[in-house]
Amino acid sequence: MVLIEFVGDFLPKDPDTEKDELMTHNDMETRKDTDEDSGEYQLSGREVAIREQIIALVHKEVVPAIGCTEPMAVALCTAKAKEQLGCRPEKIVALLSANILKNAMGVGIPGTGMIGLPIAIALGALIGKSEYQLEVLKDLTPEALEEGKHYISENRIDIQLKEGECDKLYIEIIASAGNREERAIIAGSHTHFVSGDASYSRTAVSDGDDEIALNMRLVYDFATTAPLEEIRFIEEARTYNMNAAREALKGNHGHNLGKTIDRPLAKGIFGNSIYSHIISRTASACDARMGGAMIPVMSNSGSGNQGICATNPVCVYAKENENTEEELLRALMLSHLTAIYIKQSLGKLSALCGCVVASIGSSCGITYLMGGDYERICYAVKNMIANLTGMICDGAKPSCSLKITSGVSTALLSALLAMEGKCVSQDEGIVDDDVDKSIHNLTSIGAEAMCKTDDMVLSIMTSKKH
């Protein structure tokens, strides 16, 4: 990764070159120096390059997806193997990491009324197109669904746990017909294909090596000062995810948590408030996605639920608080980019529930919409880490909406405390005075300390009697 150093952390050898060599906290702002001929503010080449890197990173991590991204990634890999084979596979072997298995076992597959990997693999082989990426099954028809069910009944699909060391996000599909065989591998991120060599190792994953290494100050400076036209694309997240919330109310999906919060009994408890509207609109979109509705959402870091959680609370708050369009767009960018930053050290899949990450992002966005500055936003991050750390991921499933509701509720509480100048101190638990250190304390627990937890969760899930 490309590491950005700040003036407080680096002393230049030559004071005359300090302006060119250092990136200060104000580097994301337009230079006050003007070109004598044009009279316009000029950006340095370094500033432009940094902005371009961040924008490219957001474009890569915030993308549309239909359904849960883990089974969709398996369907994508299957479609790729089929395309390489050049014909319909007679047999498919899927070798998957434990985290992929965990996240794909109990989630609905869009448009099928079915859960789990077999139908995702079957449809990937029959109608999937790799060019569609995480919308790989968007050409699904009732006829294709029936054909997929028949394909499963013929016992053509063999799903196994990948033996030996592999990335937490690892999918290997071996498709065969007659005496021909083709292999496709996704590793590191949900759409990152690596060499089809069976001798894959972790070193083969280089998808993020050239990414800019974020920190909280850089995230804040970019989101709040970048030219509005450069970040306007983030509005697509609102379009996709708020539409998912509206569409979800038209049917019954998952546990109907979003609709339940809108009903009279819930209004008697939560009231008809900004709070109840936020958790309802966020939970509704998650209900639809986890329940298998054929509704696309804008994902974040490979997770549709994280995309929803980083988007809907911010959009609802901005609307009801009557924030400006610019404030909303900057808050959305702050929310999504914060989640991306945290995932850089946590990893795409872990034992830590993704709603913890995305809710931290939405808390930052809401704090900004409340009028919070960088200090208050850092307070919100620390308050979140003090509360939600340790929430396990036990797979993608309809009850994810319950966890998202917990995360969003905490996001609002943390933002309110932050705006009152209240912040969990470094004398308490894993929180540190330095916000970036606090974030890395969180991610080290999720990525390292909770590995045994991950193993136990998968063991429990696979040993249950159905």
C-alpha angles and dihedrals in degrees: 000000000000108000120212113211123207129219093248091057101045135053116203120227093215118042090200091065096043094104092056099038102046133070110206128191089265096055091101090061124086111267116254089216111100134207107249093221102043100028088218127129112261129212121215118241089248093055092049091049092051092050091048091051092050093046091049090050093052091047089053097047101037105063138140119267136177113216130343109339097226098061088037090055089051090050089048092052090047091051090051093050090049091051090051090049090051096218143051109296117243091199133019126194116192117198108190138178118245092253093053090050091048094051096045103044102083107023128107119250110225117260095001107084085224135108134218141027106302096072092042090054094044093051091044088057095044108038106358120124118197091209088069090063110193090359087062095135099046091115091064116143131180089253091053090049092055090047089051092053090051090049089055092048090057089063093236095141125078116185118194140170110253108248122224130013118336141146117285086243103051130145124174120180122189112192120187139182122178107323094335124099134182130187131204125185131194117189139161096017135024097261101028111116117198132188114308090230113127089221090076116155134179090265089068089071109089100144095122103031094107096043120120111254107236132209130187096259093050091048092052095045093050095046094047102039109027113112108273094234090058093058101033090103089076086075087080088072089061092047094052102038101040088048088053089054092051094046091049091062090060093067144019114269132170111323094339089234094153092052091045091057089053094054125099096255092055092045088057088058104034099024127220091292144135087260095055092044092052096051092042095052092044096046092045093058090048091048090056095045097047092041092060101254115165091240121126120225133187108252130206123214091347097312127104092195090054089050091051093046092049092048117033101053090051094047095048093047092048092051096048094041089050094234118172123261090251092052090051094050092048091047091051091050090048091050097047095041092049089055091048090050093052092047091055089075099026098052131229093282128026144142089267115091111250092225087073090061097042093044090056087055094049091047089056091049093049092046088054091050089051088059097263121159128213093282093052091047090053088051089055091051092051092047089053094049091049090055114033104033111123100034103143128226109229096174137287111297142133093277089066085092088068091056092045089053090053090050095048092047089053091047091059093045092049092049092050092050091047092053088053088055092251118141135164107251130228088254088071122078120294096342116116130194087243109074094209091052089050090053092049090049087056095047095045088057092048097042100037117011095046096053092103088049089054091053092050093048092053091046091053093046095049095044097053116113116238 
